[in-house]
């Protein structure tokens, strides 16, 4: 390679850097898309299981598509308290 060749020019380095960023971004996007689809399916399965158990309810449109989720919860608070005390009286001597 000579100093004046295309492969030694800053323009070539810029093209390679840009190509690396674009290819890396594409790989990252594809991996993220696959993971998003997998986790979306898992969450949907979990929510359907909760619906079958009666813990959540899906709001559906006329065609049966899921449009929202209703989570109903109830809380019961029970408290109990007891207290006791015992005391002793001692007399001190006067000086």
Beta strands, then each sheet from edge to edge (+ up, - down):
strand 1: 56-60
strand 2: 66-71
sheet 1: 1+ 2-
end
